[in-house]
């Protein structure tokens, strides 16, 4: 029988002040976790405070233009009484509503864009905190996203440093001795979701500590793109209406080509 895994503890970090553009966020977080974080911990940091420190704030009137500017590929567009919802792939490779442009937890009349380079932001925070705690830690930058087939939203990883985000178990055997062929838990997203339970959306706690997962802490671990599935490999890379329209368009073009040949 395999030994039991260590218990996992998740708790929020108090004392992180309101972040404004130009703040040294790594130093602020490092100061907040003095005497709290320890080697082997993983810090989950809400992307909004990273965006605020980077000055990624716009007037709300510019929101639609900002969504367009952040969009790499349109997945689905739906009109509703309040306007239009756009599900798009953004420049970070993430498929999200409104490209991740968000009006929550920011000043009235403003919206926040996602961080410019969240993996680099996570690395800077990790370096500052490791200097404080005297040993290796991991950092994930999190944001909220909806999910196909499921109601509600959950936090996911959009940036990371020093953490293995996938636990690839393919080739190993399960408890019944069967070979695992596709099992690769998205540890990064599971950490993000667990941390959101103690950070919350309205409690003003933007940083959480996840303890008990030191086995996933590794300075050489890849960043958040590890968890991004590209459109070429995505069976649901378009919305239903968009896929239907593409089928009609492809059929029409094929008909024209056959007629002209």
N, C-alpha and C positions, 0 to 999 in steps of 0.2 A: 504494500500500500504506500502511495506517495505521501510524503510529509505534508501536514496542513500548511497552507499559506499563512503569512502573518496577517493580523487584523489590519483593516484599513480605517484610518481616521481622516475626516474631512472637517475643517473648521475655517470660518471667516477671519480675516485680519482687520482689526479695528485700527483707527488712527491714520488712515490714508486720507489726506485732505482733499478738498475740491481741486481738481487739476485744471490748469489753464495753459494756453499756448505758451511754449517756451520753457515750461517746467522740466527739470531734470528728473524724469520719471524713474529711471533706474535707481537714482540716489534716494528718491522719496520712498520707493518700495523697500529698498534695503534698510532704511531707517525704521520703517514700520514693522519689519520682521525681526529686529534685534531681540534676542532672547526668546524668540518664538520658533523660527525656522531652524532646521538642523540638516546636516548632510543626508542625502537620500530622499529629501522631500521633493515634491513637485508643486510649483506655484501655478495657479490658474488665474490669469489676469484678464479682466473684461476689456475687450477691444476699445470700448468707448474712451477709457482714460488714456489709452495709447493715442487714439485719434485726437483727443483734446490737446495732449502735450505736443503733438505734431502740427497743431493748428489746422486740422482737417475740417473746419467748420465753414458752412456756407449759409447764406440767407435762404429761408424756406422757399422763397419765390423762385429760386434757382434750382429747386429739387429735380424737376423733370429734365432740365438740361444736364444736371449732374449725373442722373441715371444714364442718360444717353452717352455721356462722356466716359462713364465707367464700364459700359457694355461692350463686350467682345462678340457675343452671339445671342440673339433672341431665341428663347426656348418656347415661350407661350405668352400671349397677350389676351386679357379678358376685360371687357367693359363691364362696369357695375354702376349702380346709382351714384356712388361717390366719386367715380372717375374711371381710371384704367389701371389694372394691375399688370405689371410686366415682370415675368420670370425670365431672368437672363443669366448668361455666364459672364462674370466680371473679369477684370484683368488679373485677378488672383487665381482664376480657374474655377471659382466657386459658382455654383448655380443657386441663385437666391432671388427672392422677391426684391424688386427695386434696386438690384445690384448691391444690396447691403446698405444703401443710403437710408439713414434712420433719423427720426425726429424725437425718439424717446431719450430721457435722461440728458437732455441738452436744453439750453436757454430757449425761451419762447421766441418763435420766429426764425429759428435756425435749424439746420440739419447737420449730421455728421457723416462724412465719408469714412470708409474703412481705412486702416493704416496703410501707408505706402508700401512698406516691406515688413510685414509682421514677423517673419522669421528673424530678420535682423534686429527688430525691436526686442524679441524674446531673448536673443543672444546677449544684447546689452544688459537687460535686466538680470539674466543669469550670471553674468560676470560680476555685476555689482553685489548680488546677494551671496555668491560663493565667497567673495572676499570677506563678507560679514560672518558667514557661518563656518568658514574654514574647511569646506569640503564640497564635493559635487552635488548639484541639485539639477532639477529640470524645470523648464518654464513652458507653459502653453498660453497662447493668446486665444481667447474664446469670443464667439459671437453667436447670436441666436438665429436659427433657421427653421423653416418648415421642412416637412419630409413627404415625399410621395407616399400615397396610400394611408397616411396617418394624420389624425387630427392633432392640432396643437403644434407647439414649437419646442425645441430643445437647444441647448448650447452645443456647439461643435468647435473643433480646433481650426483656426485660420492661420496660426503661426506657432512655431515651436522651436525650442533649442534644448538639446541635451536629453531628449525623451524619445524612446521608441514608440511610435504611434500605432504600429501594427504588430500584433503578436502572431506571427506566421507559424501555425501549428501543422501545416501540410507535411505529410510524411510521418508524423508521429501517430501513436495509437491511442484510441480512447479507452475508457475504463473497461470496455468489453473486448478490447484487443483489436478492434477494427482500425484500419488505416484511415487517417483523416486526409481528405482530398481537397477540400476547399476552405477549411476553417482557418480564419485569420481575424480574430476579434479586433475591432477598431478601438484599441485601448485609449488613444488620444481623445476620441469623441466621448468615450465612457467617462474619462477623467473630467472632461469639460462639463458633461451633464451632471455628474455627482457634485462638482464644485458649485454649479448653479443652484443646487438645493440649499446651500448655506449663504451664497451671495444674494440670491433673489434678484428681482427686477426693480424693486423700489426701496430697498433697505439701505442704500448708500454704502454697501460693502463690495468694492470692486475687485478684491483680491482674496483668494482662498488658498489654504495649504492642504495638500493631499499627502498623507503619510502612510507608509506601508507598501509602497510600490517601487522601492529602490531598485528592484530587479530590472526595471525599465529605464532607469537613469543611465545615460551613456553620452559622453561628450561628443562622440562621433555620429550620433543618430541623425538621420535625415530630417528635413523640415516638413512643413505641413503639406507640401505637394504630394507627399506619400499617400495621402488619403483622397486625393482628387482623381476621379475616374474621368478620362477624356471622353469627348463626344463619340469618337470612333468605337469605343468599347461600351458605350452606354446604350442599353436596349430601349431607354426612354429619353432619348436626347431631344425630342420635340414634344410639345403638347399634342393632345388628340386632334384638335382642329387644324393645327399647323401640319401635322403628319398627313392628315387627309388631304389638305390643300396641296402639299408637295406631291402626293400621289397623283392627284388630278393633273398638276402641272407637268410631271414627268410623263404621264400618259399622253398628254396633249402634244408635248414635244416629240415623243416617239412616233405619234401618228403623223405629224408633219414631216419627220425625217423619212418615214416609210413612203409617204405620198410623193416626196421629191426625189426618191432614189430611182 
